[in-house]
Amino acid sequence: MPEYMLSVNHVENEPTPTAEETQRAFKEVDAFNTRLQEAGAWVFAGGLMPRETATTVDNSNGDELVVDGPFAETKEWLGGFWVIEAPDLDAALRWAHEGSQACAGKVEVRPFQAG
């Protein structure tokens, strides 16, 4: 069955959720995760630490370079994700609608390359 990544994106200068909103989102995401697991669509998921905690490694030219910070300087970044199995894009989009509501944010859907 095809796999899709549902990514939760954050945008710079968007209002920071209150502690109450964050706790509500955590509860809703937990419930969404349970629905994914019960439906057999769950592969794995995770939330990411803030982008400032990233480290970028580049050894593409044989020069071992390690830089503190994210790869790209951008106003948008990945905050977390789900990897799911779904029969088709329409089914993945239905899951993304639920995930977006649960985390109170935008969710991008991308299929994995067939391997």
Sequence and secondary structure as in RCSB ss.txt:
>XXXX:A:sequence
MPEYMLSVNHVENEPTPTAEETQRAFKEVDAFNTRLQEAGAWVFAGGLMPRETATTVDNSNGDELVVDGPFAETK
EWLGGFWVIEAPDLDAALRWAHEGSQACAGKVEVRPFQAG
>XXXX:A:secstr
  EEEEEEEEETTS    HHHHHHHHHHHHHHHHHHHHHT EEEEEE   GGG EEEE TTS  EEEES SS  S
EEEEEEEEEE SSHHHHHHHHHHHHHHHTSEEEEEE    
